[in-house]
Every structure is written in structure tokens, then in C-alpha cells.
Amino acid sequence: MRHTAALLVHPTGTPHVPGEISQPHFALPAVLAAAEPEPLKAALDAVWHALHTYGEHYPELLKEIRSVCAERADK
């Protein structure tokens, strides 16, 4: 069995994106990250990129993610 190391980085502040962005273009890395072969890495990277896409509204995305995870945990 092959093991690889993983590193989780947690920012202490709000993700910062200078100026206006094109959300569809900025979201592309989240879609690509979700296709990673390792499920945990794919999920974490996709959420990370999605948080940047949401910008200052990222708490809304985290709330939705928590809600979906709680629903799945109850099943």
C-alpha cells in the first residue's frame, strides 16, 4: 500500500481577491480540482477554490456545505 502525505492549510482571514472577477472563470479551478483521483484531496481543493470564487460571501458557501454534510451524516 502506498501512502502519500497531505497538508491542510487553513487561512485565518477572509479570502482576498483584488478587484472584480469573472466568477465562471474563477470557478474553473474548483471544477478541475474535483476531478483529482484522490477523493479527499479533490474535495478539499475544490472547496478551497470555490471559497475564493465566492469572495466575501464565502460564509454562505460554508453554511451550505455544512448543511449538505449534516444531511448525509444523518442517513
C-alpha positions, 0 to 999 in steps of 0.5 A: 500500500502506498501512502502519500502525505497531505497538508491542510492549510487553513487561512485565518482571514477572509479570502482576498481577491483584488478587484472584480472577477469573472466568477465562471472563470474563477470557478474553473479551478474548483471544477478541475480540482474535483476531478483529482483521483484522490477523493479527499484531496479533490474535495478539499481543493475544490472547496478551497477554490470555490471559497475564493470564487465566492469572495466575501460571501464565502460564509454562505458557501460554508453554511451550505456545505455544512448543511449538505454534510449534516444531511448525509451524516444523518442517513 
